Amino acid sequence: MNACSVSRLSDHELLRGLADLAAKDRATTVALLAHLAEVERRKLFRPAGHPSMFAYCVGELRFSEDVAFKRIRVARAARRFPAILPALAKGRVTLSGVVMLAPYLTQNAVGELLK
């Protein structure tokens, strides 16, 4: 969809489309995080010629350093605390929020902190 076709949408169509795209974006982000966590668990960045997951994300996936750092941190936290992924998908928590909460997460506190 290009900018011209978006400009022809009614207000209702535009807002509905935006809400749908935001939900799809969250779902895609959750899938990406699950993939990152598994790639790191299997250390698949090494056969790809990268010394670390961070180097793989920046060099292979073309993430900025900030994006790579944040997503790796969240993927690691989600591997330890799987409840993070549904919370992200529903928009109850953000990537930045998880990065800030990660040092304080425990099995006993994760549910409460994600609220």
TORZA-820699 format. One line per 8 residues: number of its first residue (from 1); their letters; for each residue x, y, z of N, C-alpha, C, O, CB. Coordinates in pm, whole numbers, padded with zeros to 5 digits. Atoms other than C-alpha are relative to their C-alpha. Glycine has a CB too. Layout:
BEGIN
NUM> a> X Y Z X Y Z X Y Z X Y Z X Y Z; ...
! end
This chain:
BEGIN
1> mnacsvsr> 00086 -00118 00000 00000 00000 00000 00089 00123 00000 00182 00133 00081 -00097 00000 00123; -00081 -00120 00005 00144 00335 -00093 -00072 00117 00068 -00189 00105 00105 00034 00036 -00145; 00055 -00116 -00070 00087 00679 00060 -00125 00052 -00067 -00217 00099 00000 00103 00110 00009; 00117 -00049 00074 -00160 00773 -00211 -00124 -00082 00033 -00231 -00026 00056 00027 -00003 -00152; 00117 00083 -00028 -00387 00477 -00148 -00044 00016 00146 -00163 00006 00176 00031 -00147 -00032; 00036 -00023 -00140 -00374 00538 00228 -00077 00130 00013 -00170 00138 00093 00126 00004 00089; 00068 -00129 -00011 -00483 00897 00175 -00145 -00008 -00047 -00225 00080 -00016 00074 00104 -00082; 00137 00015 00049 -00800 00770 00006 -00090 -00077 00097 -00210 -00087 00075 00000 -00070 -00134
9> lsdhellr> 00079 00076 -00097 -00911 00563 00304 -00088 00092 00083 -00052 00207 00110 00092 -00081 00092; 00085 -00076 -00093 -01199 00680 00520 00070 00002 00135 00164 -00074 00159 -00145 -00064 00011; -00058 -00006 -00135 -01116 00776 00878 -00011 -00135 00069 00085 -00182 00130 -00070 00108 00084; 00022 00130 -00063 -01266 00448 01000 00094 -00106 -00058 00155 -00182 00018 -00146 -00044 -00017; -00089 00097 00065 -01071 00239 00746 00145 00022 00041 00219 -00073 00066 -00014 00008 -00153; -00137 -00034 -00036 -00749 00420 00829 00031 -00044 00143 00135 -00105 00168 00024 00149 -00016; -00023 00037 -00140 -00784 00372 01204 -00006 -00150 00021 00073 -00205 00098 -00103 00068 00090; 00010 00145 -00010 -00893 00008 01167 00126 -00066 -00057 00181 -00160 00001 -00126 -00051 -00073
17> gladlaak> -00121 00052 00062 -00601 -00059 00933 00122 00020 00088 00208 -00068 00098 00023 00065 -00135; -00112 -00028 -00089 -00359 00104 01173 00000 -00094 00120 00104 -00146 00159 -00004 00146 00048; 00011 00092 -00113 -00487 -00103 01465 00039 -00142 -00042 00108 -00212 00033 -00144 00002 00058; -00037 00133 00051 -00455 -00421 01255 00150 -00012 -00021 00210 -00113 00015 -00073 -00030 -00131; -00145 00002 00023 -00100 -00332 01154 00078 -00003 00131 00180 -00070 00141 00042 00122 -00083; -00067 00000 -00131 -00003 -00262 01516 -00005 -00140 00062 00094 -00186 00119 -00065 00103 00095; 00012 00136 -00054 -00134 -00605 01621 00092 -00096 -00076 00157 -00181 -00015 -00147 -00049 -00009; -00089 00085 00081 00052 -00772 01332 00146 00028 00034 00228 -00064 00039 -00025 00022 -00150
25> drattval> -00136 -00037 -00037 00367 -00581 01426 00041 -00066 00131 00151 -00118 00143 00013 00153 00010; -00030 00065 -00128 00348 -00710 01784 00018 -00150 -00019 00109 -00210 00039 -00113 00028 00103; -00011 00144 00025 00291 -01066 01658 00131 -00033 -00071 00197 -00131 -00038 -00119 -00050 -00083; -00126 00022 00072 00585 -01039 01419 00119 00017 00094 00215 -00059 00087 00011 00097 -00119; -00108 -00024 -00096 00806 -00899 01695 00015 -00119 00094 00127 -00161 00124 -00027 00127 00081; -00005 00117 -00089 00715 -01190 01924 00063 -00119 -00073 00145 -00189 -00016 -00141 -00036 00050; -00057 00110 00079 00797 -01441 01647 00150 00023 -00020 00229 -00070 -00010 -00071 -00013 -00137; -00141 -00033 00018 01127 -01262 01581 00078 -00028 00128 00188 -00084 00123 00016 00147 -00042
33> lahlaeve> -00067 00023 -00128 01218 -01274 01950 00016 -00149 00028 00121 -00191 00076 -00078 00066 00114; -00008 00146 -00020 01140 -01647 01969 00109 -00059 -00088 00185 -00146 -00045 -00135 -00068 -00029; -00105 00047 00091 01363 -01705 01666 00138 00041 00050 00232 -00039 00050 -00023 00055 -00142; -00129 -00045 -00053 01643 -01494 01813 00044 -00086 00118 00160 -00127 00126 -00008 00147 00043; -00033 00079 -00118 01628 -01687 02139 00048 -00140 -00040 00143 -00192 00017 -00121 -00011 00094; -00038 00135 00042 01648 -02022 01960 00131 -00001 -00078 00212 -00092 -00063 -00111 -00062 -00084; -00128 -00010 00071 01928 -01911 01727 00113 00014 00100 00218 -00048 00085 00000 00121 -00099; -00105 -00015 -00101 02124 -01801 02031 00018 -00129 00080 00131 -00168 00108 -00034 00117 00095
41> rrklfrpa> -00011 00125 -00076 02044 -02122 02222 00082 -00103 -00077 00163 -00175 -00020 -00141 -00056 00031; -00073 00096 00083 02176 -02326 01930 00137 00051 -00044 00216 -00022 -00105 -00083 -00035 -00123; -00126 -00065 00039 02466 -02084 01879 00021 -00003 -00153 00133 -00025 -00201 00118 -00067 00071; -00006 00003 00146 02386 -02069 01507 00071 00121 -00060 00099 00123 -00180 -00138 -00010 -00056; -00074 -00116 00049 02559 -01733 01480 00145 -00038 -00030 00208 00025 -00114 -00004 00114 00103; -00139 00040 00021 02895 -01914 01496 00024 -00059 -00139 00115 -00012 -00208 00041 -00103 00105; -00022 00051 00135 02863 -02124 01177 -00023 00107 -00108 00027 00096 -00219 -00091 -00120 -00026; 00024 -00110 00093 02738 -01804 01012 00117 00098 -00003 00115 00196 -00077 -00129 00073 00037
49> ghpsmfay> -00121 -00082 00002 03078 -01652 01089 00000 00118 00094 00077 00213 00075 00023 00049 -00135; 00008 -00112 -00094 02985 -01425 01379 00038 -00048 00139 -00004 -00156 00181 -00143 00062 00000; -00046 00042 -00132 03148 -01437 01724 -00105 00009 00109 -00088 -00049 00216 00117 00082 00039; 00102 -00019 -00103 02832 -01337 01910 -00136 00022 -00066 -00145 00050 -00185 00035 00118 00092; 00136 -00027 00049 02458 -01302 01876 -00013 00146 -00039 -00079 00179 -00138 -00105 -00036 00108; 00004 -00143 00031 02504 -00926 01882 00062 00026 -00137 00004 00097 -00219 00074 00082 00110; -00066 -00019 00130 02749 -00938 01590 -00085 -00056 -00113 -00090 00001 -00222 00138 -00067 00000; 00088 00059 00100 02509 -01165 01402 -00117 00095 -00031 -00150 00117 -00148 -00053 -00136 00049
57> cvgelrfs> 00115 -00089 00019 02216 -00928 01456 00038 00127 -00077 -00037 00174 -00163 -00061 00038 00135; -00044 -00122 00068 02414 -00624 01344 00051 -00031 -00141 00016 00037 -00237 00111 00071 00082; -00062 00030 00129 02610 -00789 01063 -00089 -00072 -00098 -00091 -00039 -00216 00121 -00080 00021; 00081 00085 00088 02366 -01044 00926 -00142 00054 -00017 -00194 00060 -00129 -00005 -00141 00054; 00139 -00046 00005 02024 -00905 01014 -00013 00149 -00025 -00123 00199 -00048 -00070 -00035 00128; -00004 -00145 00026 02127 -00541 00968 -00079 00083 00101 -00134 00187 00068 -00053 00028 -00139; 00061 -00079 -00107 01984 -00429 01301 00098 00109 00039 00220 00092 00027 -00037 -00090 00123; -00087 -00099 -00063 02117 -00110 01450 00050 -00061 00131 -00007 -00159 00179 -00075 00138 00024
65> edvafkri> -00052 00052 -00126 02323 -00166 01763 -00105 00008 00111 -00118 -00084 00191 00125 00076 00042; 00104 -00016 -00103 02039 -00033 01980 -00109 -00105 -00016 -00152 -00165 00082 -00061 00140 -00007; 00105 00100 00025 01780 -00259 01816 00051 -00139 00035 -00021 -00217 00097 -00045 00005 -00148; -00057 00132 -00031 02010 -00562 01843 00009 -00020 00151 -00032 -00125 00201 00140 -00015 -00064; -00014 00010 -00145 02085 -00496 02210 -00135 -00027 00066 -00149 -00119 00146 00062 00127 00058; 00131 00010 -00064 01721 -00452 02305 -00067 -00134 -00031 -00118 -00199 00060 -00091 00115 -00046; 00067 00124 00036 01589 -00752 02114 00070 -00123 00059 00004 -00218 00100 -00008 -00013 -00151; -00073 00112 -00062 01864 -00984 02239 -00033 -00008 00148 -00057 -00117 00200 00152 00016 -00021
73> rvaraarr> 00032 -00001 -00143 01798 -00878 02598 -00141 -00054 00025 -00162 -00133 00117 00012 00142 00057; 00138 00046 -00018 01425 -00935 02559 -00013 -00148 -00036 -00083 -00222 00032 -00097 00084 -00086; 00004 00142 00039 01475 -01269 02378 00056 -00087 00112 00001 -00193 00141 00079 -00022 -00130; -00058 00077 -00112 01697 -01389 02663 -00096 -00006 00118 -00115 -00111 00179 00135 00063 00044; 00096 -00003 -00111 01445 -01279 02923 -00120 -00089 -00031 -00170 -00159 00057 -00047 00145 00028; 00116 00081 00039 01163 -01446 02729 00032 -00149 00002 -00056 -00231 00028 -00049 00041 -00139; -00039 00141 -00009 01358 -01771 02714 -00009 -00048 00145 -00048 -00161 00171 00144 -00020 -00056; 00007 00034 -00143 01379 -01766 03095 -00143 00008 00054 -00183 -00069 00140 00090 00092 00081
81> fpailpal> 00136 -00027 -00048 01025 -01634 03143 -00095 00008 -00120 -00123 00117 -00169 -00005 00133 00084; 00083 00003 00121 00797 -01742 02855 -00125 00088 00005 -00179 00122 -00100 -00040 -00140 -00027; 00119 -00086 -00012 00507 -01532 02990 00023 00138 -00061 -00073 00211 -00086 -00038 00015 00147; -00030 -00130 00061 00684 -01229 02843 -00057 00010 -00140 -00110 00114 -00179 00152 00024 -00003; 00043 -00006 00140 00593 -01321 02486 -00149 00029 -00017 -00183 00118 -00096 00033 -00129 -00070; 00141 -00037 00014 00213 -01323 02525 -00029 00142 00049 -00115 00211 -00006 -00086 -00098 00076; 00020 -00137 -00049 00236 -01000 02726 00041 00102 -00107 -00026 00204 -00125 00082 00024 00130; -00042 -00086 00111 00428 -00840 02437 -00102 -00003 -00113 -00137 00101 -00168 00138 -00042 -00052
89> akgrvtls> 00096 00015 00111 00183 -00977 02179 -00129 00076 00028 -00190 00130 -00064 -00031 -00148 -00024; 00124 -00069 -00037 -00110 -00828 02368 00021 00150 00023 -00075 00224 00042 -00059 -00062 00125; -00029 -00141 -00023 00065 -00494 02413 -00004 00040 00145 -00009 00159 00177 -00096 00084 -00077; 00002 -00030 -00143 00062 -00522 02792 00134 00050 00050 00142 00116 00154 -00042 -00121 00079; -00135 -00044 -00036 00437 -00461 02805 00073 00031 -00130 00040 -00025 -00235 00076 -00110 00085; -00079 -00036 00118 00687 -00306 02564 00139 -00061 00010 00179 -00110 00115 00009 00154 -00015; -00138 00047 -00001 01036 -00411 02463 00082 00077 00103 00157 00018 00181 00062 00013 -00139; -00075 -00082 -00097 01179 -00121 02663 -00038 -00035 00142 00047 -00038 00231 -00025 00150 -00025
97> gvvmlapy> 00045 00039 -00133 00969 -00221 02960 00064 -00131 00045 00105 -00143 00161 -00151 -00014 00002; -00061 00128 -00034 01102 -00577 02949 00149 00019 00029 00202 -00041 00123 -00020 -00102 -00114; -00142 -00025 -00024 01460 -00450 02923 00019 00058 00140 00112 00020 00212 00059 00096 -00107; -00012 -00061 -00134 01403 -00240 03236 -00036 -00099 00110 00026 -00098 00217 -00091 00123 00010; 00044 00096 -00102 01224 -00522 03423 00092 -00121 00012 00100 -00182 00119 -00139 -00047 -00032; -00076 00125 00006 01462 -00803 03323 00088 -00027 00123 00089 -00140 00172 00087 00000 -00122; -00085 00030 -00116 01709 -00760 03613 -00079 -00038 00126 -00022 -00095 00219 00088 00118 00031; 00080 00023 -00119 01422 -00789 03862 -00093 -00120 -00011 -00163 -00155 00084 -00081 00122 00031
105> ltqnavge> 00091 00111 00021 01236 -01083 03714 00048 -00126 00071 00166 -00164 00064 -00017 -00027 -00149; -00022 00131 -00061 01214 -01403 03915 -00122 -00084 -00032 -00225 -00030 -00075 00025 00011 00156; 00115 00087 00025 00986 -01705 03878 -00120 00043 00083 -00233 00035 00036 00036 -00146 00029; 00110 -00041 -00088 00780 -01575 04171 -00057 00136 -00035 -00175 00162 -00011 00047 00002 00143; 00043 -00138 00023 00762 -01213 04055 -00040 00031 -00142 -00099 00136 -00168 00107 00093 00040; 00019 -00035 00141 00733 -01235 03677 -00145 00033 -00032 -00171 00131 -00102 00046 -00114 -00088; 00142 -00026 00028 00352 -01254 03667 -00044 00136 00051 -00112 00211 -00019 -00087 -00108 00061; 00037 -00129 -00059 00308 -00959 03898 00066 00117 -00071 00002 00219 -00094 00036 00003 00147
113> llk> -00072 -00109 00067 00573 -00748 03727 -00050 00024 -00142 -00045 00137 -00190 00149 -00029 -00003; 00051 -00018 00136 00425 -00809 03383 -00137 00065 -00003 -00182 00114 -00107 -00006 -00133 -00070; 00129 -00070 -00008 00091 -00673 03503 00025 00146 -00004 -00070 00225 00001 -00078 -00038 00128
! end
